[in-house]
């Protein structure tokens, strides 16, 4: 089965395909990738993170994993 990783820094109603990051047949690999997206980086006295949320979907676009924080909640 193929899995798809989507992530973003903000929510916008017309999102979707623009939030696509990568795909894989290995769900664990995508979970590792998603966790790396949340790696805080210390820049100029402030912690920065490239992404605020992620979803991993299966081939049927059913969400099989997601970050605790979601942009729309």
N, C-alpha and C positions, 0 to 999 in steps of 0.2 A: 504494500500500500504506500502511496505517496503522501507526504505531509508538506504543508506550506506554512512558512513563518511570516507573519505580518507584524509590524511594529511602528510606533509613531511617537511624536513628542506632543501632539495635540489632537483634539478631536475636531473633525469637520464632516458635515453631513454627506459630502460627495467624495468621501475617502475611498477605501477599497483597494483597487489595484495599485494605486500610488504608494500604499503602505507595504507592498510586497518586498520582502528581504531576500529569501532564498527558499528552496525546496530540497527535500531529501526523502529517501526511503526509510531513514533511521530517525525515529521520533526522539530518541535520547540525544542524538547529535544536534537536532534543532533546539532541544531544551538547553543544551550547553551553550549554543550560539545565543539564544535568547538571554540567558543569564549574563553572558559577556557584554551584551548591549547595555546592561544596567551598571556596568563597572564605573563607579564614580571616579572622576579625575579632578585633582586639585589644581586649579588654575587661578592665579592672582588672588589668593586668599578665599576663593569660593569653590565649593564642590559643584561640578557640572556633570550632567548625564545626557547622553545623546538621545535616549528614548525614555518615555514615561510609561509605556504599556506595550504588551505583546499579546498576540493570539497565535496559536498553532491549530490549523485545521486539517481534516483529512480530505480525501479526494471528493467527498460529497459536500465539502465546505462546512462540516460540523466542527465546532470548536472542541478540540480534545485537550487543550491546555491553555492557560492564560495567566497573565501576571495578576498579582493581588490588586494592584492599582489599575483602574481602567479610566480612560480619558473621559468617558461620558457619565461616570458615576460621581 
